[in-house]
Amino acid sequence: MQPGLADRLSRALVGCHPRRWRERYREEMLDVLDQHHPTARTVASLAVSVLSTHADPAYRTAGPSRSQLRRAASWAAAITAVLAMVSGCLGYAAWSERWQLSGAGGVGAVAFGPGQRLLVTGVGGPGQNNMVTVWDIADPARPRQLSAFRGGQPTALSPDGLLVATPAPNGEPALWNIANPRQPVRIAVMPALGHQPLWGEAFSPDGQIFAAAYLDQIFLWDVANPAQPRLLGTLAAPATQANDGASIDPQDIAFSPDGRFLASATGTDHVTVWNVTDPARAARIATLASSRDIVQTLAFSSGNLLAGVTYYGTVLVFSLADRGRPALTTTISTIMPHALYPDGLLQHPDAPPCPPCSPAAYAVAFTPDGHTLTVVVDREESSVSGDPAVTIWSRDTIFTWNVASSGALSGLTTAFRKVKDDQPTLAPDGRTVADGSPDSNAVYLWTPP
């Protein structure tokens, strides 16, 4: 087929999709056609898409509910399986040219699904060559890649495992239906409502509220009907970057397990907590001072505790038992010397990570019963061995404490693993660690002894 004919047919087929599909994907698909040379395979893939979307209930209803999304995913899976066999007989691979996904950089966002059976990873940010990958980790020793689509970091997964939030190409939060994780479908894009970059996303524990954090504000959306998000409220939450320009972390925003509270790093030396029981009337209840050091990651316990880790590795535990007078109960600033290789003590332990090493990355989580706190530190260090050459080493150090109801920590244990990664993340069990590769979309799962 001549390239000119393939291009005209491809553009015509884009216009043959249902109206709801065109509203969501037309501009992006035309951008893809502008960037790549359509071929006969592109035409065949689009033809298959036209047939499958016209038969898909998700594109023939005004606003599908979550139950409808599940049914739509089942219909789409059956229809696409049949169409894929037909296209296979013709020598085509459906949608093999859709995004040309490869990812830019390494894994910067990781989210676990319910029961730790599903994992979603984000590579690259808005405006970059980026993607989101959905993994089956029911057998952690043999993870399987189920699908990949255009997205990036930050990335959040709803508690029921049906929705993924990730930036759209222009940086707006986008919602994807992954009820059928092999065939994600984008169902909504929420306007940015500002000019600052999107840096964090989080779902409430019941999955009804979605928080999108920018450098100056947090927007709360009602996503009970995920195809039609509704803005509920706006929180003034200016986030401040570290002095050396390091970016803030997608884990700097968190809902409490009961969904009543939202915490966010909102300055160089404090964390802000809001009561979001009524998201339309969310109220600031506390500003928690830290140690003149930006908080990198946050986690609530199942009780009344909030833990954080700062840019330079200080562990903080706040008690929210008295909502009117929250208190900093524990400060531990001695973990970084333990996070070095034995021969990596070439600089003062309190100094920032060595040039050209990357800043340390952190993860923090309580176990579901709230009795154990785990902090993961991924840090690079330079080590000199016999000649002037400098070797860069990287490893995870896992710190685990027993937690009292007051927030006091005791019984420290440590474990180490040599690994080069961009973003360690703790699973809901508070123990399993996911390490994202800094060079690809690979993810490594492991559990400390």
N, C-alpha and C positions, 0 to 999 in steps of 0.2 A: 504493500500500500504506500502511495506517495505521501511524504511528510505533510504537505499542505492539506491533502484530503483527510489524513488522520487527525490533523489539528481541527479542521472544521467539523468533522463528525464528533470529535470529543467534546467540543464546546456546545454543539447542538444537543448531545446526550445529557450534559449537565443541566440544560434547560428543561429536559424531559422528566426530571425527578419531581416528586410531590412538592407542593408549596412549602410545607414545614421543613423538608430537607433543604430546599433552596435557601430558606431564611437562615439556616444554621451554617451551611457548608459552601454555598455557591461561591462567595468571594475567595475563600481559602482554596477551593478546588481550581478556580480560574488562575489564582496565583501559582499553584503547582504546575498547571499547564503552561504558564508563561515561563517558568524556570526550567522545564524539561521538554524534550522533543517527543510529542505523542507518537505512538506507533500503533500497529494493528492490535497489539496486546492491550494498549491503553483503551482503544475503542471497545474491545471485547469486555474488558473489566467494567467499564462504565455501563455497557449494555446490561451486564449481569446486575449491577447496582440498581439500575432503573427498575428492572423487574422485581428485585427483592424488596426495595423500599416501597414500591406501590403495593406489595402484598403484606408489608409489615404494619401491624396495628399501631405501632408507636408514631407513625407518620400520618395516620388517618384519624387521630383523635385530637381534640383541642388541648388537652392537658393531662397526660397520663399520670395516674397515681403510682405508688410503688408496686402495688399488686399488679397493675396493668403493665408496668415495666417488666415484671417477671414473666407475665404471659407473652408480652411482645418479644422478649428475648428467646423464649422457647419457640415461638413461631419463626422468628428470624433464623434461628439455628437450623430448624428443619428445612426451611425454604432455601437457605444458603447452601446447605449440604447437597441438596438436589441440583441446584444451579452450578455448584462447583464441579459436580461430576460431569454435567453437560459441557461446561467450559473446558474441563480437563480433556474430554474427548476431542475438542477442537484444538487442543494444544495450547490453551491459555491458562494462566494462573490468576484467579480473580484478585484484583486490587494489589498485585505485586508491585505496582509502581506508585501506589497512592501517596506515600510520603518520602520515600527514599531515606528512611530513618537510619541514622548512625550515631547521633549524639555528639555533643561538644564537651570535652572534659570528662569528669568522672561523676559518680553518683553523689548527689548532694542532698537528697531527700529520700527517706525510707519510711513506709507506713505499713503496719501489720493489720490484717483483717481479723475478724472474730475467730476465736479458737486457734489462732496462729496457723491457719491453713492457707492463707493467701497473703502475698506480699506485693506491695506496689513501690516502685523506685522511680525517681526523677533524675534526669540528666540534663544539664543546661538550663539557663533561665530564659525569661522572655526576650524575644528578638534574636536568639541564638539558634544554632542547629541543635534542637533539643528533642527529647522524647520521654515518654512514660512507659514503663514495662510492667506487666502483670505476671506474677509468678505463682505457681502452685508449689507450696512448701509443706504439704501434708506429710511427706517423707523428707525431713530436713536434709538427709544425706543425699537425696536425689531431687533437687529442685528442678522444676520444669517451667520454661518460658511459655506462657499461654498467648500473649499478644503484646503489641507495642503500638503506640499512637503518639501523635504530636502533642507535646505538653511541656514538661520540664519541672523545675523546682521553684517555689515550695510545692509540696504535694501532700494532700490529706485524704484519708480514707474514712468513710462514714462507719459508725459502729456496727451496722448491719452488713457491711461489706458490699453494698449495692451501688454506692456512688464514690467516684474519685473527683477531687477538686484539684485543679492544676491551672497554671496561667495559660490563657489563649495567646495567639501570636502577638497581639498588641498589649499584653500584660494584664488584661481583665481576668478575673476569676471565671473559670469554666467548669461546668459539672458534666461528668461522663457517667452513663449507666453501664455498669459492668456486671449486671445480673447474669449475663452470659459472658464470663471473663475472656472468652476467646474472640468475642466480637463487641468491643466497647463501642458505644454510641454517644456522641456528644448531644446533650439535651438542653443545655442552657448556657448563656454567657451573661454574667452580671456586669453592668457598667462600672468603670473604675471610680467614678465620682470624685476624682482628684487627679493631681499631676505627680504625686510621689510614687516611687516604685512599690510594688506588692512584695512583701517580704515574709509573710506568715499566713497560714490557713489552718483552721481547726473546726471540727464538728463538735457539737454538744453531745453528751453521752447518749441521749435519746435520738440523736440524728436529726432533730427538728430545726436546730439553729446552726447557722454557719457563720463563722467569724473570719473576715478578711482584713488583715493588718497591713497598713501602709506606714510610711515613715512619720506620718503626722496624725493619722486617725485609724480607728478600727470600726468597720461597718458590720452590723449584725443583720443577717438575712434569715427570713423564714423560708426553709426549704422543705416543709412538710409536703408540698407539691413541688418536687425538684425541677419540673419542666417550666415552672412559673415562679421563680424566687421573688420574695417580697421584702423590701427594705424595712426593717423594724426600728433601727436606732443607730446613732453615730456616737462614738466615744472619742474624746480628745486625748490622744496618746502619742505624744512625740517620742520617737525612739532615737537614741543617740548612738553613733558608732564609736568604736574604740579610737584612741588617739592616733594609732598608726594606720587608720583607714580600713581596718578589717571589717568585713561585712557582718551584720548581725545574723543570727542563726534562725532557721525556720521553727526551731523548737522553743523560741522565746515567748510563746503564747500557749496557754493551757486552760481547759475547763476543769473544774472540780468534778469528782466522780458522781456527785448528786446533781450536777448541772446548775447549781445555784450561783457559782462564782466563776469569774474569768480573771486570770492573771496574765500580765504582760510586762516585759522589760520596757520601761518608758523613760529611761534616762541613764546617765553614766553611773549613778549610784543608788537607784531605787527601782522597786517593782510596784506596780499599781494593781490593786485588786478591786473588781467591780462586783456588785450584786446584780446578776442578770436573770433573777427569777422572773421578772417581767422585762423582757429585752427592750420593749418600747420605752421603758422608763428606767433603764439601767442606771445605777448610782455608784459612784466611787465610794468605797467603804474604808480603804486604807492605802497609804503610801508607805511601803516598807523600805527603810534605808538599809543599804548593804555596806560595802567597804570602799567607797569611792572607786568602784570598778564595775564595768558593765556586766550584767548578768547574761550568760550565754544560753542557758537552758533551764527549764522549769518543770516541776512535777508535783501534783497534789497526792497526798495519801488518801486512803479511804476514811480517815478520821479528820482531824483538824490541823494537819500539817502541810506546809508548802516548802519544798526544797529547791534550791537553785545552785548553779555553779557559775562562777564569774570567769571573765576572760583570762585572768592570770591564775585560775585554779583554786579559788577559795570556795569551800562548800558552806552553804548557809541553810539553816532550817528555821522557819518561822512557825509560831503557833498562832492559829486563828480561833482558838477556843473561846476567847473573849472577843467577839466581833468588833466591839467598840475600842478595844485596846490590844491589837495584835502585837506580838513581841518576837524579836529575834532571840531564839533560845540557844542556838549552837552556831559557832563559827570555827571552821577548821581550815587553817591556811598552810598546812604542812604536807600536803599530798604530792606536790610537784617534784620534790627531790626523789620520791619513790617511783616516779613515772619516767625516770631516766635510765638509760643503759648504764651498767656498772662503770664502763669506761667513757661515759658521756658527760662527766662532770667537768666540762671545760668552761663553764660560765656559772655565774652565781645562780643558785636554784630559784631565786625570786625574779630573775631577769626574764624578759619575754623570750619566746623561742628563738633559736639561733638563726641568723641569716646564713644561707638562703633558705632555711627551713620554713615551713608553713606554720601559722599559728596553731596552737593545740585545738583539738575538737573534743567535745564532751557529749555525754549522754547521762541522764539521771532518771531513776524510776524507783518507786516503792513496789514491793510485792503486793499482791491483791489484799492480803490481810493487814498491810501497813506495818508489819513488824520488822521489815528489813529494808534498808536503803542501799542501792547500788549506784555507783558512779563509775563511768568509763572515761578514761583519758587517753586520747590518741595523740601522741606527740613525736615529732622528729627531733633528733639530736645529731650534732656533728661529733665524729670520733676520729682522732689522729692515731694511726698505727704504723710507727716505724719510719715513715717518710712524710714529706709535706702534704701529700695527698689527703684530702678530707673525704671521709665516707659518711654518707647520710643514712642514719638508721631510723626506723619507725617501729613503734609497738603500741599495743593497747595495754593499759594497766587497769585492772578492775578492782575497785575498792568496795567492800561490803561491810556494813555496820548493822548491829541490832539497834532497834529504835524503840525508845520508851514513849509513852503517851504524851509526855511533856515535850518531846522533840530531842531529848538527850541521846547521843550516839555512844555506843560502846562495842567492844569485841571486834575490833577491826581485823579483817582478813584481806589478803591481796592475791591476785593472780596475774600472770603476764602472758602475752601472746605476741610474737613478732609478726606484724602485719602492716602493709602499706595501704591506707584507706583514706577516704575523704570525709566520711561522716559515720561514726559509730552510732547505732541506735539500739535501745533496749526494747524487747518485746513486752507485751502485756504481763507476762509472768514475772517481769522484773529481773530475769536472769539471762535469758537467751540474748546473745549479741549478734547484730547484723552489721557487717562491715562492707561499705560500698567501695568499689575500686576507684582510684583517682584517675584511671586512664580509660575506663570502659564502663559498660552497664552491668558488669559482673558484681555479684553480691555473695559474701561468705557468711554462713551461719555457724555459730559455735556456742557452747555452754561452758563456762569455767568449771573446773573440778570442785 
